[in-house]
Amino acid sequence: MARFGNLGRNVFHGPGIDNWDVVAFKRIKLAEGHRLEFRAESLNLFNHTQFMNPISNIANADFGRVQDTRDPRIVQLALRYTF
């Protein structure tokens, strides 16, 4: 297979990831054998833009361009009753 240029293999890297996932929960004892748990989860807490890798196919007209991002902040809330 022909190679273009003299750049070594696997030297083309995309941007890094700055992702903070945080979970907080509170357990409340209601009665003997009964418990309530509230849980809050945040994925990508600070909502930093996370760019995907650039297009690495040299035959593509968009070679080297970043065309997509990862998911923005996602928050999940849960309530669990255990008996």
Helices and strands as residue ranges (DSSP letters): E 22-31, E 34-43, E 74-82
